[in-house]
Amino acid sequence: MALPQPLPEALANSDRLVALVTDSIRAAGGWLPFSRYMELALYAPGLGYYSGGARKFGPGGDFITAPELTPLFGQALAAQVEQVMRLSAPRVVEAGAGTGLLAADVLLELERRGALPEEYAILELSGELRERQFDTLAEKAPHLASRVRWLDTLPERFSGVVVANEVLDVMPVHLVVSRPDGLYERGVALDGTGRFAWADSPVEGAVGAAAGALGLPVPEQGEYVTELNLAARAWVGEWAARLEAGGLLLVDYGYPRAEYYLPSRSSGTLLCYYRHHAHGDPFLWPGLNDITAFVDFTSVAEAAFDAGLDVQGYTSQAAFLFNCGILECLARRGPEESADYVRAARAVQRLTTPQEMGELFKVLALGRGLAEPLIGFSRGDRLHAL
């Protein structure tokens, strides 16, 4: 598959990141865990994919998320946000807010419902994305901009709703390899020409303990490669230590553990995205590609439970959006024969059909002190599958 060639300036930035990673490998004795490579490739200050200046979302970027497809996603999500705020506190934190479209859509729908939060905070690491979010909110909801502020770190204490749409999948993952002779962690080294190359080391420490507990398939020959997202577990644990009352709404693509580590999924779920092309080479143009892995939702739920949170619900994106009234939101778009309605209906179809995003994406709700069942999981809850 031929990928579009980056511009010279972008390639120069990638070369600087390559130099940084190369120095890091040498400083570490010749081997870096892939999780550290992925962290640098995505988040190295000024050079990483999410901390640099390249456009990432939308038709001109590398991928399109649900809020870019249609405001109906945010309008439906707002119904669940409203309920959790009512049961806790009128505050929202959105982690990794992308272009800011989801924030604008949620705020406008909450305003329509007479349920605006006192504050809508955005936790964003990328300076470029902060600027886009500010511009989006100034364009879409200028009268609500005063309710929005940006955070550099997680709040010390929080009550309300935490929203994270496609955040867990870009947290750095460890790569684990199961072979007949044991478990290994796959990392990054340098070959004889100084280029990045895969290199395996026996698992140890926290990675070894977590990998050993998974009961990974052991092939009779060859190898079984998969991901271990310890960062997502730690992130949920950090929120558990801070959340006094309220809930986390986590939307991402992934599986429960029983489906994640199937013998047939022997090459893992790691994928890279560049200009709407998916490929499997994380060493290609570091800093210019998104690097993602599917989410093991069982692992995230276990980490939350161990940290004292309640696992409130788990279901497909389709079931969640239907439960939250996305069809009612669609009906407000006007006559069914209108062009606006037809476009919106096609977007809803993409969000909810099993062949598109409806089944691949899941929603996991975690909470503390919520006194009633959440509406997003009223039908089709799959807690039993975790």
N, C-alpha and C positions, 0 to 999 in steps of 0.2 A: 504494500500500500504506500503510495507516494503522499507525503505530507507537504503542506505549503511551506516554503522556505521562509524562515524568519528574516526580518530586516537586519541590516548590519549592526545597528545600534543595539537591538535585542540580543544578537549573537555576542556582542562585546560584553554585555551584562552577564550573559550566561558563562562566558569565559572567566569572568571575575569570580563567579560563584564556584566554578570548577576549581580554580586556584585555591579558594577558601577551603573547599572540601578536601582537596589534595593535601593541604597543610594539616588539616585536622586528622586525616588518616595517618600521616607520618608522625604527628605528635602523639597519637594513640598507640604507636608501636606497629603500625601497618595494617590495622583492621578496625573498622567501625561497625557497630550493629546497624542494620538497615534503618532502625527507628531513628538513629541520629542522622543518618544520611537524609532521610525523608524530612526530618525537622529542619535541617539546613536548606534543603531544596525548596521547601515551602515557606519558611519563616525567617531565614537569615536576614538580619536588618538591612533594608535597602536593596537586597539582591534576590531574596526568596520569592517564590511565585505569589504569595499573598502579601508580602511586605514590599514588593517592588511596584512599579507603576503601570504594568501592562493591563489592558482591559480584559476582564475575565468572564463577565456574565453577558448574556444576551446574544443576539445574532452576530455582533461584531467581536465576540469573545471566544471562549473555548467551550462553553456549555450553557444550557438554559435550565434554570430551576423553575419550580412551580409558580412563584410569584411573577416571573417574567412571562409565563404563559397567559395568565389571566388574574385580575383582581378578585375573582370569585374564590380562589384558594384562601386569601387572607380574610375575606368576608365570612367564609364558613368557619375558619379557625377562630375568628373573633367571638363566635358564640361560646366556644369552650373557654376562651380567655375570660369572658365576662363572668361565667359561672365560677371559675376558680377565684377571681378577684372578689366576688361576692362572698365566698366562703373564707377568704383570708384578708387581703388588703388590696386597695386599688393602685397597684404598682406593677409594672412589667419590666423585665429585662430581656432583651433579645440578644442572643449570642451569635456573632457572625452574621450581621444583617445584610450582607450582599450589597445590592444597589440601593437598598432602602425602600424598595417597592413594598415589601411585606409590611414594614412598619407603617407606611402611609396607608395601605389598604386596611390594616387592622384598626388603626386610629380612626379613620373615616367611618368605618362600620360601627365601632364602639360609640362614636359620636351620634350616629343615626339611632343607635339603641338607647341613647341617654345614659351611657355607662363608661364615659371617658376615665382613664386612669389619672391619678394625680401626677404621675411621672411615667415616662416611657424611656428607659435607659438602654443604650446600645453598647454592648461589649465588643469592641472591634480593635484588632491589632494592626490592621493595614491603614496607613495614613491616606493612601489613594482612595480606598473604599470609604473612609470617613468623609472625604470630600464629596464623593458621589452620593452618599447617603444624605448629607446636608443639602445638596442641590436637589435631590429627588423630593425630599420633604418640603423644601421651599417652593417647589413647583406644584406638587400634588396636594399638599395640606399646609399652606403657609400660616393659616390661622391657628394651627396646632403645634407649630414648631417650638413654641416656648415650653412645651411639656417634655421635650426631648433633650436628653443630655448623653454624653459619651463617657464611657468608663474605660480605664486602663487595666483594672484588675477586678476580680470578683468583689462584691461588697462584703464588709465584715459581717453584717447581719441583714437578712432580707425576709420580707413577707410579701407574697403576691405570686406572680406567674413568671416563670422562666421559659422562653421559647427558643428552641434551637432547631432550625431547619437546615438539614445537610451540613452539620457541624462535626458529628462524631466520625464520619467517613474520612475526614481529612486530618484526623489526629494521627501522629506518627505511630506506626505499627512495627512490632518485631516480626520477622519472618522465621518460622520454625520448620525444620525439615525432619521428617520421620523416615528412617531407613532401617533395613533389617539389623544393622549393627548399633542402632540407638537414635537418640534425638540430638539434633544440632540446631544452632542458630545461624542463619544465613546473614552475612554481613558484606561489607564493601572493602576491597583492597585495591592495590594498584598492580597492573600487569607489568611485563618487562618494558613496555613502551610508555608507562606512566598513565595509562588509561584505567578507568574504573573497571573492576572485575569482581564477580561474585566469589566469595570465600566463606567456608563453613567452619564453625567452631563448636565444640560440645556445649550444650546448654548448661547454664549454671545460675545460681542465685534465684531471684524472683522469677525470671523468665523460665528457668528450669522447673521450678515448682509449679507455675501456672501451666506450662506446656504438658508436664507430666500428668496433671489432674484432668486433662481433656480426654485422655484415652484415644489418642489419634490412631487412625488406621496405620498398620505396619505392612507395607507392600512386600510381597515375596521377592521382588527384585525392583530396582529403580528407587524412586523416592516419592514421598508425599509432602507437598509444600503448602503451607497455610499461614495465616496471619494471627497475631496475638496483640490485641489492642489494650495494653495496660494503661495507656494514657486516658482512655475513655473511663475506665474504672476509677482512676484517680480523680478525674474531673467531677464525676458524679459524687465521689466521696467528699470533695471540697464543697460542693453545693449542699450536701447533707449536713455538713458542719455549720453552715451559715443559714440554712432555711429554717425559720421559726414557724411559719405557717404558709401554706400555699402548695404550688406544684410545678413540676418540670414537664413540659411537653416536647418530646424529642421525636423529630420526623426525619427518617433517613431510609436508605435502602439497606436491606440485610435480611437475616434469617434468625430463627431460634437455633440454639446449639445443635439440636438433632438434625437440622437440615444444613447447617453451615459446614460441619466436618464430615460430610458424606464421602465414602471411598471414591466415588466418581469425580469429586471435586478435587482432584489430585494436584492441580497447579495453582490452587488458591483463587483469590478474587481480586488481587491487585490490578488496577488499571490506571492508565495515564490518559489525559485528554489534552488535545492541542487543536485549536480551531475546529471544534466539533468533530474531530476524528479521535476515536479511541484506539489506543495501542498499548503494548505491554513492555515498553523499554523505558524504565525510570532513569536510565543514564543518558537518554537523548535530550540534549539542550536543557540541562538542569536550570531551574528557575523560570523556564518558559512553559512548562507543562504542569497541569494539576496532577497530583498523585493521590489516588483514593483506594480504599478497601471497604468491602461490605462490613456491616456491623453485626457482631454476635450479640443479639439482644438479650439472650439469656445471661451472658456475662455482665452486661450493664445492669440488668434487673437484680442479679445477685449482689453486685457491689452496692447498689442502693439499699437493698434489704439489710445487708450486713452493716451498713452505716446508719441504720435506724429509720429509713424512709419506708413508706408504704408503696407497694406496686399497685397503682390504681387501675391500670388497664393496658392492654396490648392488642392491637388489631391492625388490619390492613389500612392503607391510606384511603381506599375506596369506602370501606365501612365507616371510617372516622368522618370523612367529608359528608357522606349521606346522612349520618347521625346528626351532624352539626348543621344540616339544612342547606347544602350547596344547591340542591334543586330549587329550593325556595328563593335563594339568591339569584339563580339563573332566571327564574320566572319574572323577576323585577326588571329584566333587561328589555322588556317591551314585547311587541307582537312576535310570534314565533317565525313569521315570514321575513322579519327585518334582518338586514345584513349583520347588525350588531349581535342579535340573538344567535344567529347561525354560527358566527365566529366564537361566541362564548360557549355555545353548546359543544362545538368541536374541541375546545379547550377542556371542558368538563369531561368529555369522553376520554381525552388523553390522560387526564388525572386519575380516572376511576376504572377504566377497563383493565382486566387482568393482563392483556397482551401489552399494555403500555405501562403506566406508573401505578395503577391501582393496586396491584398485588406485590410488585417488587418493593415498593415503599411501605414501611410500617410506621405506626405511631405508638410510642411507649410513654405512659404517664406515670410519674413518680410524685409522691406528695407527703405532706405532714399536716395533720389536723383538719383534713377535709371531711366534712360530716355527712356528705351525701354522694351517691354514685355520680360519676362524670358522664355528661350527655354524649360525648364522643364515643363512648364504649357501650352504649345502651343496647346495641345489637351487634352481634358478630365479635364479641370479645374473645380473644384467644389466650388469655392468661394460662390456660391449661397446657398450651403448647410450649411455654417457656420452661 
